[in-house]
Amino acid sequence: MALSPNFHTVLTTSHSSSIHTPCPKLPFVSYSHQRSHSAAKPIKTTGYNLSTAPPSGEKWRVHVSFFPAFLNKGKDAKVLKEELLEAIAPLERGADATPEDQQRVDQLASKLEAVNPTKQPLKSDLLDGKWELIYTTSQSILQTQRPKLLRSRTNYQAINVDTLRAQNMESFPFFNQVTADLTPLNAKKVAVKFDQFKIGGLIPIKAPGRARGELEITYLDEELRISRGDKGNLFILKMIDPSYRVPV
């Protein structure tokens, strides 16, 4: 999801980039442009809790089923989700993952995808809002070629279904951003076309025509999203602000 001189975003894109472009990547499609940045030391986290109460005034989006089979399925998904979060917690969003770690996370993600409760994510309001990237296999987003002090600390991706707009963002120290138009290819897959980068969140730059990609949303609930990019990268994100709107 880097939006820095590597302009990456949480959506990984095709064509020599991922939908993380010269700015954040779209959930991550990434598109890269090389630049150097100085960054603050990333914060080490030990775990992810997706069950904390939402800010006051915010409503949970909850779906209730009265069929036992679906309830049992939900319990399976909850256990799988906990196992997945435990597996990725010590991996620094994937930067410290070994090939064995990556394989285990991918296997757990695949099991969770198999019990996806949202079959048509592009028609669900659960997709709307701002998501934080908590794990990816995209090296361009993780910026593992740089010293830790020079890596992006946090990456976000926002999506609005009604406007078919997406945005990738980096936090301190870069604050790069990129916005994109989405074109549905089916009920869970979109083509991504970046239109504008913002260097430091302030200086606008028109995105090149080749800044494109595809993103498939393979798991979605009110707390967690799993996406896979056309470059084969895995993206796992947690919801942080369901009310966020992407600039049109």
C-alpha positions in Angstrom: 0.0 0.0 0.0 2.8 2.3 -0.4 2.2 5.7 -1.8 5.6 6.9 -1.5 8.2 7.3 -4.2 7.3 3.9 -4.9 3.8 5.1 -5.0 2.1 2.0 -3.9 -1.5 1.3 -3.0 -3.4 -1.4 -1.3 -4.9 -2.7 -4.5 -2.2 -4.4 -6.6 -2.5 -3.7 -10.2 -1.4 -5.3 -13.4 0.9 -3.9 -16.1 4.2 -3.3 -14.4 2.5 -2.1 -11.3 0.1 -2.8 -8.5 -2.8 -0.8 -7.5 -0.6 0.8 -5.1 0.8 3.3 -7.3 2.9 6.3 -6.9 0.8 6.6 -3.9 -1.0 4.1 -1.7 -2.0 1.0 -3.4 -5.5 -0.1 -3.8 -6.3 -3.0 -1.4 -4.3 -3.3 -2.7 -3.4 -3.1 -6.3 0.1 -1.8 -6.7 1.8 0.4 -9.1 5.3 1.5 -8.6 7.5 4.5 -9.2 10.8 4.7 -7.5 11.6 7.5 -5.1 13.3 7.8 -1.9 11.6 8.8 1.4 12.6 9.1 4.9 10.2 7.4 7.3 9.7 7.0 10.9 10.2 3.7 12.6 7.2 1.5 12.2 5.2 0.6 15.3 5.4 -3.1 16.3 2.1 -4.6 17.0 1.5 -7.9 18.8 -2.1 -8.6 17.7 -5.2 -7.4 16.1 -8.6 -7.1 17.8 -11.5 -6.6 15.4 -14.1 -6.7 18.1 -13.6 -3.4 19.8 -16.6 -1.2 20.1 -17.1 1.4 17.4 -16.7 5.1 18.1 -19.8 6.7 19.7 -22.6 7.4 17.3 -21.4 4.7 14.9 -23.6 1.8 14.2 -22.5 -1.8 13.8 -23.7 -3.3 10.5 -24.9 -6.7 11.5 -26.5 -9.5 9.5 -28.6 -12.1 11.4 -29.5 -15.5 10.0 -32.1 -17.8 11.6 -31.0 -21.0 9.9 -28.8 -23.3 12.1 -26.6 -24.3 9.1 -25.7 -20.7 8.5 -25.1 -20.1 12.2 -22.7 -23.1 12.3 -21.0 -21.7 9.3 -20.6 -18.4 11.1 -19.0 -20.1 14.1 -16.5 -21.8 11.7 -15.6 -18.5 10.1 -15.1 -16.9 13.5 -12.6 -19.5 14.6 -10.8 -19.3 11.2 -10.7 -15.6 11.5 -9.1 -15.7 15.0 -6.5 -18.2 13.7 -5.7 -16.0 10.8 -5.3 -12.9 12.9 -3.1 -14.8 15.4 -0.9 -16.0 12.5 -0.3 -12.5 11.0 0.0 -10.6 14.3 3.8 -11.0 14.7 4.7 -10.6 11.1 4.9 -6.8 10.8 2.1 -6.7 8.1 4.0 -9.4 6.3 7.5 -7.7 6.2 8.9 -10.3 8.6 7.1 -13.3 7.1 9.2 -16.3 6.0 8.0 -18.4 3.0 6.6 -20.8 5.6 4.7 -18.0 7.3 3.3 -16.9 3.9 2.2 -20.4 3.1 0.4 -20.8 6.4 -1.3 -17.4 6.2 -2.4 -18.2 2.6 -3.8 -21.5 3.7 -5.8 -19.9 6.5 -7.0 -17.1 4.2 -8.2 -19.7 1.7 -10.1 -21.6 4.4 -11.8 -18.3 5.4 -12.6 -17.4 1.8 -14.3 -20.8 1.5 -16.9 -19.7 4.1 -17.2 -16.1 2.8 -20.6 -14.8 4.1 -20.8 -12.1 1.5 -21.1 -13.7 -1.9 -21.5 -10.4 -3.9 -19.3 -7.9 -2.1 -19.6 -5.3 -4.8 -23.3 -5.1 -4.0 -22.8 -4.9 -0.2 -22.5 -1.8 1.9 -20.0 -3.7 4.1 -17.4 -2.8 1.6 -17.9 0.9 2.1 -15.4 2.8 4.2 -11.8 3.1 5.2 -9.8 -0.1 5.7 -6.3 -0.6 7.3 -3.9 -3.0 5.7 -2.8 -5.5 8.3 -1.0 -8.1 6.1 0.2 -8.4 2.5 2.6 -10.3 0.4 3.3 -7.3 -1.8 7.0 -6.4 -1.4 6.4 -3.0 -3.1 3.9 -2.0 -0.5 6.0 -3.4 2.4 9.1 -1.7 1.0 11.3 -4.5 2.4 14.2 -3.3 0.2 14.5 -0.3 2.5 15.8 0.0 6.0 12.9 -0.2 8.5 13.3 3.5 9.4 12.6 4.4 5.8 9.5 2.3 5.3 5.9 3.4 5.3 4.3 2.9 8.7 0.6 2.4 7.9 -1.4 2.0 4.7 -5.1 2.5 4.2 -7.6 1.8 1.4 -11.1 3.2 1.1 -13.8 2.1 -1.2 -17.3 3.5 -2.0 -19.6 1.1 -3.8 -22.2 3.7 -4.9 -19.6 5.9 -6.7 -17.2 3.1 -7.6 -14.3 5.1 -6.2 -11.2 3.9 -4.3 -8.4 5.6 -2.5 -5.1 4.4 -1.1 -3.4 6.4 1.6 -0.1 6.4 3.6 0.2 7.8 7.1 3.3 9.5 8.6 5.9 10.3 7.3 4.8 10.3 3.6 1.1 11.0 3.5 1.0 10.1 -0.2 -2.4 9.3 -1.7 -3.9 7.9 -4.9 -7.5 7.8 -6.1 -9.0 5.5 -8.7 -12.1 4.6 -10.6 -13.4 1.0 -10.3 -15.2 -1.0 -13.0 -17.0 -4.1 -11.9 -16.0 -7.3 -13.8 -18.3 -9.5 -11.8 -19.9 -9.5 -8.4 -16.6 -9.6 -6.6 -13.9 -8.4 -9.0 -13.0 -4.9 -10.3 -10.7 -3.3 -12.8 -8.9 -0.4 -11.2 -7.8 2.7 -13.0 -5.8 5.3 -11.0 -6.5 8.9 -11.9 -4.6 11.1 -9.5 -1.7 10.9 -7.0 -1.1 13.4 -4.2 2.5 13.7 -3.1 2.5 14.4 0.6 -1.2 14.5 0.4 -1.0 18.0 -1.2 0.7 18.1 -4.6 -1.6 16.6 -7.3 -0.2 14.6 -10.2 -2.2 13.0 -12.9 -1.7 9.2 -13.0 -0.3 7.7 -16.2 -2.6 5.6 -18.3 -0.7 2.4 -17.5 -1.6 2.8 -13.8 -4.2 0.0 -13.9 -4.9 -3.3 -12.2 -7.5 -5.7 -11.0 -8.7 -6.7 -7.5 -10.8 -9.5 -6.3 -12.6 -9.3 -3.0 -12.6 -12.9 -1.7 -13.9 -12.4 1.8 -15.9 -9.7 3.4 -17.7 -9.1 6.7 -18.2 -6.1 8.9 -14.7 -6.3 10.4 -12.4 -8.0 7.9 -11.7 -8.0 4.2 -9.5 -10.3 2.1 -8.5 -9.4 -1.4 -6.3 -10.8 -4.1 -4.6 -8.8 -6.8 -3.9 -9.7 -10.4 -0.2 -10.0 -9.5 -0.9 -12.9 -7.1 -0.5 -10.8 -3.9 -2.7 -11.3 -0.9 -4.2 -8.4 1.1 -5.8 -8.6 4.5 -7.5 -5.5 5.9 -9.5 -4.5 8.9 -12.3 -1.9 8.9 -11.6 1.3 10.8 -14.2 3.8 9.5 -17.3 2.7 7.7 -18.5 6.3 7.2 -15.4 7.4 5.2 -16.1 8.9 1.7 -13.6 8.8 -1.2 -13.2 12.1 -3.0 -15.1 12.0 -6.3 
